[in-house]
Amino acid sequence: MREIGLDTDKIVQREYILKEDFKADDLYKQGLIFINDRIVKDRKDIRGLTPTVRDNIYRYEAHVGASGIDVVMSDTSGSSDAKVELKTAHMTIKEIAAINYALVNKALMKYPIYKFNTLKSYFPNVTSTRQFITADKYLGTVRIDIQSKDINPTTDTLYEAVFYVLGKIAGSISGIEETYKGTKEFRARKMKDVFRNKTVNYTDPHDGGVGISQNDVSVKKEWKIDLREEDWFAYTDNYGTSEEKAFIAYFRGYVDDLKKVYSKIYLVRNEREFHIYSFEDGERFEPDFALFLQRDKTDGFEQMQIFIEPKGTQLLEKDAWKEKFLLQLKNEAVPVKVFADDNEYRIWGFHFFNQDNRMKEFDEEFRALTGKSAYSYKPSLSMVAEDGPSTLKNSCKPEQEEHYA
């Protein structure tokens, strides 16, 4: 590990251990988790850049040239008198084109891959170069943070910034061999085959962050929990980010209300045990948590499977495609079983859990689970009988003064 740049002296191992009570529960021994697959997309279905390319935030520093997508660590060893105070302009390519379309078009034409016939081979539905530059699904919403000495970047700086970013995007496009999409049918897997004890290596864990126990003295007092004593958490501890620890503390405050509605409540951390694929472009996504809520019916039970992703504020924009995907699940994800039974399954996702920018949305969604929301979605499910696997479809319609009872 030293040979690849890892300091082994700072690496520590943490054990994710499933509780014996959880492993003895029927939910674990016989229960199901539903995940989807990635399949090749027909080129005629391609209607834009992939979200990971389109939603990225590109950075350009005029005084030093191209700086890369990550934040540049500049040399501060020189004299302070020589420093230039940089201003940052946040601009999309569509906004720059509105100022000077010819500038963007000139930069585009410097790359052979953007010649229209070549572009058309990658994006069969694009109708013109102007559409590719200005449409939101293509370059329109691509954002560049331009750092220069001017509040309003000069024409030369704008050209250099656009040229640099278009080069990055050209590399992503030229690397495309096949494009994908995630299936809307989610296949059943046995929970006991997915979640197991696991050893994870962390580098230099400190200050209540990644690799630190939820019960460590460095964790904020309001987040500090001995998860061994909590019957709703599947593992004996959590070593996730501070945002994950904040979510677990938040969840704990709702457990008593959830127990009034559901007969089984288990929050399970996903330490790379499973992944799902976005419907639009088949991007791989490993939600941090899967919440399983179960309540009994006259015959069988109802099970809700909810994917939850705590997200730091610095990643909200870059990972916006993940949140969009999570919010599509309620209406579009279809659980598919390989056998018939009387149980009903629902697959949902919530807004990101973020303490600074998402608590209103997340709390409304979460309170609805307890029947305390004045306005919520009540899903209805119907079994579709076919020759093959039995399929449950989600159909969610808004209803006033309705809850999940």
PyMOL commands that set and color helices and strands:
alter all, ss='L'
color gray80, all
select helices_A, chain A and resi 2-4+8-10+20-24+26-29+43-45+51-54+80-82+93-99+101-109+112-114+116-122+129-134+136-140+155-174+191-194+227-229+242-252+255-259+313-315+320-332+359-369
alter helices_A, ss='H'
color red, helices_A
select strands_A, chain A and resi 11-16+32-35+38-40+57-61+65-66+87-92+143-148+180-182+185-190+198-203+264-269+276-277+284-285+289-296+301-308+334-337+344-349+375-384+390-400
alter strands_A, ss='S'
color yellow, strands_A
deselect
rebuild
show_as cartoon
